[in-house]
Amino acid sequence: MLPNATRLNRGGTVVADLVASARAHDFTDVLVLHEHRGQPDGLVVCHLPFGPTAYFGLYNAVSKGRRAEGRGERQNPIRSSPSLVP
């Protein structure tokens, strides 16, 4: 999804421990997606080694290809390409 990214299931690991491990392995950024019962509800973006760090709350997030309620047909996903800033 992101160039040169490493995906890791966090499990019960505390975000501070993840950041400490990422700093030890010379990562430049950490993105942590929080979810509750499979629904994304927050995103932490941390630039390493010294910040800044931002938290974004996600409300009413709809996954790509999620079925429209009550109709059994798929909603049209947004047809745009994200911009990557080097």
C-alpha positions as CSV (number, residue, x, y, z in Angstrom):
1,M,0.0,0.0,0.0
2,L,2.8,2.4,0.8
3,P,6.3,2.2,-0.8
4,N,9.0,0.7,1.4
5,A,6.4,0.0,4.2
6,T,6.5,-2.8,6.7
7,R,3.2,-4.1,7.9
8,L,2.9,-5.5,11.4
9,N,0.0,-6.6,13.5
10,R,0.2,-4.7,16.7
11,G,-1.8,-7.1,18.9
12,G,-1.5,-5.9,22.5
13,T,1.8,-4.0,22.0
14,V,1.8,-0.5,23.4
15,V,2.3,2.3,20.8
16,A,5.3,3.7,22.8
17,D,7.0,0.3,22.5
18,L,6.3,0.2,18.8
19,V,7.9,3.6,18.3
20,A,10.9,2.7,20.4
21,S,11.5,-0.4,18.3
22,A,11.0,1.6,15.1
23,R,13.6,4.1,16.2
24,A,16.0,1.3,17.0
25,H,15.6,0.0,13.5
26,D,16.0,3.4,11.8
27,F,12.4,3.8,10.6
28,T,11.5,7.3,9.5
29,D,7.7,7.2,10.2
30,V,5.2,5.1,12.0
31,L,1.5,4.8,11.2
32,V,-0.8,3.0,13.5
33,L,-4.4,2.3,12.5
34,H,-6.7,1.7,15.5
35,E,-9.9,-0.3,15.0
36,H,-12.8,-1.4,17.2
37,R,-14.6,-4.6,16.1
38,G,-13.1,-4.3,12.6
39,Q,-14.1,-0.7,12.1
40,P,-11.2,1.8,11.8
41,D,-11.6,4.6,14.4
42,G,-8.2,6.3,14.7
43,L,-4.9,6.9,13.0
44,V,-1.6,7.8,14.7
45,V,1.1,9.3,12.5
46,C,4.5,9.7,14.0
47,H,7.6,11.1,12.3
48,L,10.8,9.7,13.8
49,P,13.1,10.2,15.5
50,F,11.8,13.3,17.2
51,G,8.2,13.9,15.9
52,P,5.9,15.5,15.3
53,T,3.1,13.1,16.2
54,A,-0.6,13.5,15.2
55,Y,-3.7,11.6,16.0
56,F,-6.7,11.6,13.7
57,G,-10.1,10.3,14.8
58,L,-12.0,8.4,12.1
59,Y,-15.8,8.6,12.1
60,N,-18.2,6.7,9.8
61,A,-15.3,5.2,7.8
62,V,-16.5,3.0,4.9
63,S,-14.2,0.3,3.6
64,K,-13.7,0.0,-0.1
65,G,-16.3,-2.3,-1.7
66,R,-18.6,-2.4,1.4
67,R,-22.1,-3.4,0.7
68,A,-24.8,-0.7,0.7
69,E,-27.2,-1.3,3.6
70,G,-30.5,-3.0,2.7
71,R,-29.9,-3.3,-1.0
72,G,-27.3,-6.1,-1.5
73,E,-25.3,-4.2,-4.1
74,R,-21.9,-2.6,-3.7
75,Q,-21.4,1.1,-3.2
76,N,-19.1,2.7,-5.8
77,P,-15.7,3.3,-4.3
78,I,-14.0,6.6,-4.8
79,R,-12.1,6.5,-8.1
80,S,-9.2,8.7,-7.3
81,S,-5.5,8.1,-6.9
82,P,-3.8,9.3,-3.7
83,S,-0.9,11.7,-4.0
84,L,2.4,10.6,-2.5
85,V,4.7,13.3,-1.2
86,P,8.3,12.3,-1.3
